[in-house]
Amino acid sequence: MTKAQDISGIIAQRQPLAHKLGEIETRLNTLCQSLGRLEQERQR
């Protein structure tokens, strides 16, 4: 295989992981926002 084929193969293998990490990041951001709102309520 050529280097270009090797790189393409690596990228193809990592795409599902990158997508999954994007979903996790979104959920973590939502959780962080919820915790911020909860903290505001607690301080009131």
PDBQT receptor file of N, H, CA, C and O in Angstrom, charges set to zero:
ATOM      1  N   MET A   1       0.838  -1.192   0.000  1.00  0.00    +0.000 N 
ATOM      2  CA  MET A   1       0.000   0.000   0.000  1.00  0.00    +0.000 C 
ATOM      3  C   MET A   1       0.877   1.247   0.000  1.00  0.00    +0.000 C 
ATOM      4  O   MET A   1       2.003   1.252   0.497  1.00  0.00    +0.000 OA
ATOM      5  N   THR A   2       0.324   2.276  -0.565  1.00  0.00    +0.000 N 
ATOM      6  H   THR A   2      -0.591   2.272  -0.969  1.00  0.00    +0.000 HD
ATOM      7  CA  THR A   2       1.043   3.546  -0.582  1.00  0.00    +0.000 C 
ATOM      8  C   THR A   2       0.743   4.295   0.708  1.00  0.00    +0.000 C 
ATOM      9  O   THR A   2      -0.154   3.927   1.468  1.00  0.00    +0.000 OA
ATOM     10  N   LYS A   3       1.502   5.339   0.935  1.00  0.00    +0.000 N 
ATOM     11  H   LYS A   3       2.230   5.638   0.318  1.00  0.00    +0.000 HD
ATOM     12  CA  LYS A   3       1.272   6.156   2.132  1.00  0.00    +0.000 C 
ATOM     13  C   LYS A   3      -0.117   6.769   2.108  1.00  0.00    +0.000 C 
ATOM     14  O   LYS A   3      -0.785   6.846   3.139  1.00  0.00    +0.000 OA
ATOM     15  N   ALA A   4      -0.549   7.204   0.937  1.00  0.00    +0.000 N 
ATOM     16  H   ALA A   4      -0.006   7.142   0.099  1.00  0.00    +0.000 HD
ATOM     17  CA  ALA A   4      -1.878   7.807   0.810  1.00  0.00    +0.000 C 
ATOM     18  C   ALA A   4      -2.963   6.796   1.190  1.00  0.00    +0.000 C 
ATOM     19  O   ALA A   4      -3.933   7.150   1.859  1.00  0.00    +0.000 OA
ATOM     20  N   GLN A   5      -2.802   5.553   0.770  1.00  0.00    +0.000 N 
ATOM     21  H   GLN A   5      -2.014   5.265   0.226  1.00  0.00    +0.000 HD
ATOM     22  CA  GLN A   5      -3.770   4.521   1.116  1.00  0.00    +0.000 C 
ATOM     23  C   GLN A   5      -3.734   4.232   2.615  1.00  0.00    +0.000 C 
ATOM     24  O   GLN A   5      -4.776   4.038   3.241  1.00  0.00    +0.000 OA
ATOM     25  N   ASP A   6      -2.536   4.204   3.182  1.00  0.00    +0.000 N 
ATOM     26  H   ASP A   6      -1.689   4.361   2.674  1.00  0.00    +0.000 HD
ATOM     27  CA  ASP A   6      -2.401   3.985   4.628  1.00  0.00    +0.000 C 
ATOM     28  C   ASP A   6      -3.106   5.092   5.407  1.00  0.00    +0.000 C 
ATOM     29  O   ASP A   6      -3.835   4.825   6.363  1.00  0.00    +0.000 OA
ATOM     30  N   ILE A   7      -2.884   6.319   4.992  1.00  0.00    +0.000 N 
ATOM     31  H   ILE A   7      -2.292   6.536   4.216  1.00  0.00    +0.000 HD
ATOM     32  CA  ILE A   7      -3.499   7.468   5.670  1.00  0.00    +0.000 C 
ATOM     33  C   ILE A   7      -5.017   7.415   5.521  1.00  0.00    +0.000 C 
ATOM     34  O   ILE A   7      -5.746   7.658   6.483  1.00  0.00    +0.000 OA
ATOM     35  N   SER A   8      -5.487   7.101   4.335  1.00  0.00    +0.000 N 
ATOM     36  H   SER A   8      -4.895   6.903   3.554  1.00  0.00    +0.000 HD
ATOM     37  CA  SER A   8      -6.933   6.995   4.114  1.00  0.00    +0.000 C 
ATOM     38  C   SER A   8      -7.543   5.908   4.992  1.00  0.00    +0.000 C 
ATOM     39  O   SER A   8      -8.633   6.080   5.538  1.00  0.00    +0.000 OA
ATOM     40  N   GLY A   9      -6.844   4.801   5.121  1.00  0.00    +0.000 N 
ATOM     41  H   GLY A   9      -5.959   4.661   4.677  1.00  0.00    +0.000 HD
ATOM     42  CA  GLY A   9      -7.328   3.709   5.972  1.00  0.00    +0.000 C 
ATOM     43  C   GLY A   9      -7.404   4.126   7.431  1.00  0.00    +0.000 C 
ATOM     44  O   GLY A   9      -8.374   3.809   8.119  1.00  0.00    +0.000 OA
ATOM     45  N   ILE A  10      -6.397   4.829   7.901  1.00  0.00    +0.000 N 
ATOM     46  H   ILE A  10      -5.609   5.086   7.342  1.00  0.00    +0.000 HD
ATOM     47  CA  ILE A  10      -6.382   5.296   9.290  1.00  0.00    +0.000 C 
ATOM     48  C   ILE A  10      -7.524   6.276   9.531  1.00  0.00    +0.000 C 
ATOM     49  O   ILE A  10      -8.227   6.184  10.537  1.00  0.00    +0.000 OA
ATOM     50  N   ILE A  11      -7.704   7.202   8.617  1.00  0.00    +0.000 N 
ATOM     51  H   ILE A  11      -7.133   7.276   7.799  1.00  0.00    +0.000 HD
ATOM     52  CA  ILE A  11      -8.788   8.183   8.751  1.00  0.00    +0.000 C 
ATOM     53  C   ILE A  11     -10.141   7.473   8.777  1.00  0.00    +0.000 C 
ATOM     54  O   ILE A  11     -11.001   7.808   9.592  1.00  0.00    +0.000 OA
ATOM     55  N   ALA A  12     -10.329   6.508   7.904  1.00  0.00    +0.000 N 
ATOM     56  H   ALA A  12      -9.631   6.235   7.243  1.00  0.00    +0.000 HD
ATOM     57  CA  ALA A  12     -11.598   5.773   7.855  1.00  0.00    +0.000 C 
ATOM     58  C   ALA A  12     -11.854   5.026   9.161  1.00  0.00    +0.000 C 
ATOM     59  O   ALA A  12     -12.992   4.951   9.625  1.00  0.00    +0.000 OA
ATOM     60  N   GLN A  13     -10.801   4.478   9.751  1.00  0.00    +0.000 N 
ATOM     61  H   GLN A  13      -9.877   4.539   9.374  1.00  0.00    +0.000 HD
ATOM     62  CA  GLN A  13     -10.950   3.758  11.015  1.00  0.00    +0.000 C 
ATOM     63  C   GLN A  13     -11.303   4.706  12.155  1.00  0.00    +0.000 C 
ATOM     64  O   GLN A  13     -12.013   4.315  13.081  1.00  0.00    +0.000 OA
ATOM     65  N   ARG A  14     -10.827   5.923  12.104  1.00  0.00    +0.000 N 
ATOM     66  H   ARG A  14     -10.250   6.240  11.351  1.00  0.00    +0.000 HD
ATOM     67  CA  ARG A  14     -11.025   6.870  13.205  1.00  0.00    +0.000 C 
ATOM     68  C   ARG A  14     -12.322   7.667  13.098  1.00  0.00    +0.000 C 
ATOM     69  O   ARG A  14     -12.738   8.292  14.074  1.00  0.00    +0.000 OA
ATOM     70  N   GLN A  15     -12.960   7.656  11.950  1.00  0.00    +0.000 N 
ATOM     71  H   GLN A  15     -12.622   7.147  11.157  1.00  0.00    +0.000 HD
ATOM     72  CA  GLN A  15     -14.192   8.425  11.777  1.00  0.00    +0.000 C 
ATOM     73  C   GLN A  15     -15.272   8.054  12.796  1.00  0.00    +0.000 C 
ATOM     74  O   GLN A  15     -15.861   8.955  13.393  1.00  0.00    +0.000 OA
ATOM     75  N   PRO A  16     -15.557   6.777  13.017  1.00  0.00    +0.000 N 
ATOM     76  CA  PRO A  16     -16.597   6.436  14.002  1.00  0.00    +0.000 C 
ATOM     77  C   PRO A  16     -16.246   6.943  15.409  1.00  0.00    +0.000 C 
ATOM     78  O   PRO A  16     -17.119   7.406  16.143  1.00  0.00    +0.000 OA
ATOM     79  N   LEU A  17     -14.994   6.853  15.766  1.00  0.00    +0.000 N 
ATOM     80  H   LEU A  17     -14.284   6.477  15.170  1.00  0.00    +0.000 HD
ATOM     81  CA  LEU A  17     -14.569   7.331  17.078  1.00  0.00    +0.000 C 
ATOM     82  C   LEU A  17     -14.724   8.838  17.176  1.00  0.00    +0.000 C 
ATOM     83  O   LEU A  17     -15.156   9.350  18.209  1.00  0.00    +0.000 OA
ATOM     84  N   ALA A  18     -14.382   9.548  16.129  1.00  0.00    +0.000 N 
ATOM     85  H   ALA A  18     -14.031   9.132  15.289  1.00  0.00    +0.000 HD
ATOM     86  CA  ALA A  18     -14.514  11.002  16.126  1.00  0.00    +0.000 C 
ATOM     87  C   ALA A  18     -15.986  11.393  16.267  1.00  0.00    +0.000 C 
ATOM     88  O   ALA A  18     -16.306  12.343  16.982  1.00  0.00    +0.000 OA
ATOM     89  N   HIS A  19     -16.867  10.686  15.606  1.00  0.00    +0.000 N 
ATOM     90  H   HIS A  19     -16.607   9.915  15.024  1.00  0.00    +0.000 HD
ATOM     91  CA  HIS A  19     -18.298  10.963  15.697  1.00  0.00    +0.000 C 
ATOM     92  C   HIS A  19     -18.787  10.703  17.123  1.00  0.00    +0.000 C 
ATOM     93  O   HIS A  19     -19.524  11.509  17.692  1.00  0.00    +0.000 OA
ATOM     94  N   LYS A  20     -18.372   9.582  17.686  1.00  0.00    +0.000 N 
ATOM     95  H   LYS A  20     -17.773   8.928  17.224  1.00  0.00    +0.000 HD
ATOM     96  CA  LYS A  20     -18.789   9.238  19.048  1.00  0.00    +0.000 C 
ATOM     97  C   LYS A  20     -18.276  10.274  20.043  1.00  0.00    +0.000 C 
ATOM     98  O   LYS A  20     -19.000  10.660  20.961  1.00  0.00    +0.000 OA
ATOM     99  N   LEU A  21     -17.045  10.724  19.874  1.00  0.00    +0.000 N 
ATOM    100  H   LEU A  21     -16.457  10.411  19.129  1.00  0.00    +0.000 HD
ATOM    101  CA  LEU A  21     -16.490  11.736  20.772  1.00  0.00    +0.000 C 
ATOM    102  C   LEU A  21     -17.237  13.061  20.642  1.00  0.00    +0.000 C 
ATOM    103  O   LEU A  21     -17.401  13.780  21.627  1.00  0.00    +0.000 OA
ATOM    104  N   GLY A  22     -17.682  13.380  19.451  1.00  0.00    +0.000 N 
ATOM    105  H   GLY A  22     -17.549  12.795  18.651  1.00  0.00    +0.000 HD
ATOM    106  CA  GLY A  22     -18.488  14.586  19.255  1.00  0.00    +0.000 C 
ATOM    107  C   GLY A  22     -19.794  14.515  20.031  1.00  0.00    +0.000 C 
ATOM    108  O   GLY A  22     -20.214  15.498  20.641  1.00  0.00    +0.000 OA
ATOM    109  N   GLU A  23     -20.433  13.355  20.008  1.00  0.00    +0.000 N 
ATOM    110  H   GLU A  23     -20.091  12.556  19.513  1.00  0.00    +0.000 HD
ATOM    111  CA  GLU A  23     -21.668  13.164  20.757  1.00  0.00    +0.000 C 
ATOM    112  C   GLU A  23     -21.415  13.270  22.263  1.00  0.00    +0.000 C 
ATOM    113  O   GLU A  23     -22.208  13.869  22.990  1.00  0.00    +0.000 OA
ATOM    114  N   ILE A  24     -20.331  12.699  22.715  1.00  0.00    +0.000 N 
ATOM    115  H   ILE A  24     -19.687  12.212  22.125  1.00  0.00    +0.000 HD
ATOM    116  CA  ILE A  24     -19.983  12.762  24.135  1.00  0.00    +0.000 C 
ATOM    117  C   ILE A  24     -19.719  14.207  24.546  1.00  0.00    +0.000 C 
ATOM    118  O   ILE A  24     -20.158  14.643  25.610  1.00  0.00    +0.000 OA
ATOM    119  N   GLU A  25     -19.010  14.940  23.712  1.00  0.00    +0.000 N 
ATOM    120  H   GLU A  25     -18.654  14.586  22.847  1.00  0.00    +0.000 HD
ATOM    121  CA  GLU A  25     -18.722  16.344  24.010  1.00  0.00    +0.000 C 
ATOM    122  C   GLU A  25     -20.017  17.150  24.131  1.00  0.00    +0.000 C 
ATOM    123  O   GLU A  25     -20.147  17.994  25.019  1.00  0.00    +0.000 OA
ATOM    124  N   THR A  26     -20.960  16.890  23.248  1.00  0.00    +0.000 N 
ATOM    125  H   THR A  26     -20.854  16.205  22.527  1.00  0.00    +0.000 HD
ATOM    126  CA  THR A  26     -22.249  17.586  23.296  1.00  0.00    +0.000 C 
ATOM    127  C   THR A  26     -22.974  17.275  24.596  1.00  0.00    +0.000 C 
ATOM    128  O   THR A  26     -23.511  18.178  25.238  1.00  0.00    +0.000 OA
ATOM    129  N   ARG A  27     -22.993  16.009  24.988  1.00  0.00    +0.000 N 
ATOM    130  H   ARG A  27     -22.557  15.276  24.466  1.00  0.00    +0.000 HD
ATOM    131  CA  ARG A  27     -23.661  15.630  26.238  1.00  0.00    +0.000 C 
ATOM    132  C   ARG A  27     -22.976  16.249  27.443  1.00  0.00    +0.000 C 
ATOM    133  O   ARG A  27     -23.643  16.678  28.385  1.00  0.00    +0.000 OA
ATOM    134  N   LEU A  28     -21.655  16.299  27.421  1.00  0.00    +0.000 N 
ATOM    135  H   LEU A  28     -21.113  15.951  26.656  1.00  0.00    +0.000 HD
ATOM    136  CA  LEU A  28     -20.933  16.904  28.536  1.00  0.00    +0.000 C 
ATOM    137  C   LEU A  28     -21.202  18.405  28.629  1.00  0.00    +0.000 C 
ATOM    138  O   LEU A  28     -21.332  18.944  29.728  1.00  0.00    +0.000 OA
ATOM    139  N   ASN A  29     -21.284  19.070  27.501  1.00  0.00    +0.000 N 
ATOM    140  H   ASN A  29     -21.178  18.633  26.608  1.00  0.00    +0.000 HD
ATOM    141  CA  ASN A  29     -21.605  20.498  27.505  1.00  0.00    +0.000 C 
ATOM    142  C   ASN A  29     -22.998  20.742  28.074  1.00  0.00    +0.000 C 
ATOM    143  O   ASN A  29     -23.203  21.680  28.844  1.00  0.00    +0.000 OA
ATOM    144  N   THR A  30     -23.949  19.902  27.696  1.00  0.00    +0.000 N 
ATOM    145  H   THR A  30     -23.783  19.140  27.071  1.00  0.00    +0.000 HD
ATOM    146  CA  THR A  30     -25.309  20.016  28.220  1.00  0.00    +0.000 C 
ATOM    147  C   THR A  30     -25.314  19.790  29.727  1.00  0.00    +0.000 C 
ATOM    148  O   THR A  30     -25.980  20.517  30.464  1.00  0.00    +0.000 OA
ATOM    149  N   LEU A  31     -24.588  18.804  30.176  1.00  0.00    +0.000 N 
ATOM    150  H   LEU A  31     -24.047  18.214  29.577  1.00  0.00    +0.000 HD
ATOM    151  CA  LEU A  31     -24.492  18.517  31.605  1.00  0.00    +0.000 C 
ATOM    152  C   LEU A  31     -23.861  19.686  32.357  1.00  0.00    +0.000 C 
ATOM    153  O   LEU A  31     -24.319  20.051  33.440  1.00  0.00    +0.000 OA
ATOM    154  N   CYS A  32     -22.829  20.263  31.792  1.00  0.00    +0.000 N 
ATOM    155  H   CYS A  32     -22.457  19.967  30.912  1.00  0.00    +0.000 HD
ATOM    156  CA  CYS A  32     -22.156  21.407  32.410  1.00  0.00    +0.000 C 
ATOM    157  C   CYS A  32     -23.123  22.584  32.545  1.00  0.00    +0.000 C 
ATOM    158  O   CYS A  32     -23.149  23.253  33.578  1.00  0.00    +0.000 OA
ATOM    159  N   GLN A  33     -23.898  22.831  31.528  1.00  0.00    +0.000 N 
ATOM    160  H   GLN A  33     -23.877  22.288  30.688  1.00  0.00    +0.000 HD
ATOM    161  CA  GLN A  33     -24.890  23.912  31.578  1.00  0.00    +0.000 C 
ATOM    162  C   GLN A  33     -25.938  23.628  32.649  1.00  0.00    +0.000 C 
ATOM    163  O   GLN A  33     -26.337  24.532  33.384  1.00  0.00    +0.000 OA
ATOM    164  N   SER A  34     -26.378  22.399  32.739  1.00  0.00    +0.000 N 
ATOM    165  H   SER A  34     -26.054  21.665  32.143  1.00  0.00    +0.000 HD
ATOM    166  CA  SER A  34     -27.362  22.024  33.752  1.00  0.00    +0.000 C 
ATOM    167  C   SER A  34     -26.797  22.202  35.151  1.00  0.00    +0.000 C 
ATOM    168  O   SER A  34     -27.489  22.682  36.049  1.00  0.00    +0.000 OA
ATOM    169  N   LEU A  35     -25.564  21.823  35.334  1.00  0.00    +0.000 N 
ATOM    170  H   LEU A  35     -25.002  21.433  34.604  1.00  0.00    +0.000 HD
ATOM    171  CA  LEU A  35     -24.925  22.002  36.637  1.00  0.00    +0.000 C 
ATOM    172  C   LEU A  35     -24.781  23.480  36.985  1.00  0.00    +0.000 C 
ATOM    173  O   LEU A  35     -24.925  23.864  38.146  1.00  0.00    +0.000 OA
ATOM    174  N   GLY A  36     -24.504  24.296  35.999  1.00  0.00    +0.000 N 
ATOM    175  H   GLY A  36     -24.387  23.984  35.055  1.00  0.00    +0.000 HD
ATOM    176  CA  GLY A  36     -24.415  25.738  36.222  1.00  0.00    +0.000 C 
ATOM    177  C   GLY A  36     -25.746  26.306  36.675  1.00  0.00    +0.000 C 
ATOM    178  O   GLY A  36     -25.802  27.116  37.600  1.00  0.00    +0.000 OA
ATOM    179  N   ARG A  37     -26.827  25.876  36.015  1.00  0.00    +0.000 N 
ATOM    180  H   ARG A  37     -26.782  25.218  35.263  1.00  0.00    +0.000 HD
ATOM    181  CA  ARG A  37     -28.162  26.337  36.418  1.00  0.00    +0.000 C 
ATOM    182  C   ARG A  37     -28.511  25.846  37.820  1.00  0.00    +0.000 C 
ATOM    183  O   ARG A  37     -29.099  26.584  38.611  1.00  0.00    +0.000 OA
ATOM    184  N   LEU A  38     -28.157  24.622  38.122  1.00  0.00    +0.000 N 
ATOM    185  H   LEU A  38     -27.680  24.023  37.479  1.00  0.00    +0.000 HD
ATOM    186  CA  LEU A  38     -28.401  24.062  39.447  1.00  0.00    +0.000 C 
ATOM    187  C   LEU A  38     -27.636  24.843  40.519  1.00  0.00    +0.000 C 
ATOM    188  O   LEU A  38     -28.165  25.099  41.600  1.00  0.00    +0.000 OA
ATOM    189  N   GLU A  39     -26.412  25.212  40.220  1.00  0.00    +0.000 N 
ATOM    190  H   GLU A  39     -25.982  25.004  39.341  1.00  0.00    +0.000 HD
ATOM    191  CA  GLU A  39     -25.607  26.005  41.153  1.00  0.00    +0.000 C 
ATOM    192  C   GLU A  39     -26.248  27.370  41.384  1.00  0.00    +0.000 C 
ATOM    193  O   GLU A  39     -26.271  27.860  42.513  1.00  0.00    +0.000 OA
ATOM    194  N   GLN A  40     -26.761  27.979  40.335  1.00  0.00    +0.000 N 
ATOM    195  H   GLN A  40     -26.741  27.581  39.418  1.00  0.00    +0.000 HD
ATOM    196  CA  GLN A  40     -27.441  29.271  40.478  1.00  0.00    +0.000 C 
ATOM    197  C   GLN A  40     -28.659  29.143  41.383  1.00  0.00    +0.000 C 
ATOM    198  O   GLN A  40     -28.897  29.995  42.239  1.00  0.00    +0.000 OA
ATOM    199  N   GLU A  41     -29.423  28.081  41.190  1.00  0.00    +0.000 N 
ATOM    200  H   GLU A  41     -29.229  27.389  40.495  1.00  0.00    +0.000 HD
ATOM    201  CA  GLU A  41     -30.597  27.838  42.037  1.00  0.00    +0.000 C 
ATOM    202  C   GLU A  41     -30.186  27.609  43.485  1.00  0.00    +0.000 C 
ATOM    203  O   GLU A  41     -30.847  28.087  44.407  1.00  0.00    +0.000 OA
ATOM    204  N   ARG A  42     -29.101  26.880  43.680  1.00  0.00    +0.000 N 
ATOM    205  H   ARG A  42     -28.565  26.491  42.931  1.00  0.00    +0.000 HD
ATOM    206  CA  ARG A  42     -28.627  26.587  45.033  1.00  0.00    +0.000 C 
ATOM    207  C   ARG A  42     -28.217  27.881  45.742  1.00  0.00    +0.000 C 
ATOM    208  O   ARG A  42     -28.455  28.030  46.941  1.00  0.00    +0.000 OA
ATOM    209  N   GLN A  43     -27.609  28.805  45.020  1.00  0.00    +0.000 N 
ATOM    210  H   GLN A  43     -27.416  28.684  44.046  1.00  0.00    +0.000 HD
ATOM    211  CA  GLN A  43     -27.159  30.046  45.624  1.00  0.00    +0.000 C 
ATOM    212  C   GLN A  43     -28.334  30.955  45.971  1.00  0.00    +0.000 C 
ATOM    213  O   GLN A  43     -28.220  31.797  46.861  1.00  0.00    +0.000 OA
ATOM    214  N   ARG A  44     -29.456  30.794  45.282  1.00  0.00    +0.000 N 
ATOM    215  H   ARG A  44     -29.549  30.110  44.558  1.00  0.00    +0.000 HD
ATOM    216  CA  ARG A  44     -30.645  31.600  45.599  1.00  0.00    +0.000 C 
ATOM    217  C   ARG A  44     -31.255  31.041  46.838  1.00  0.00    +0.000 C 
ATOM    218  O   ARG A  44     -32.272  31.550  47.309  1.00  0.00    +0.000 OA
TER     219      ARG A  44
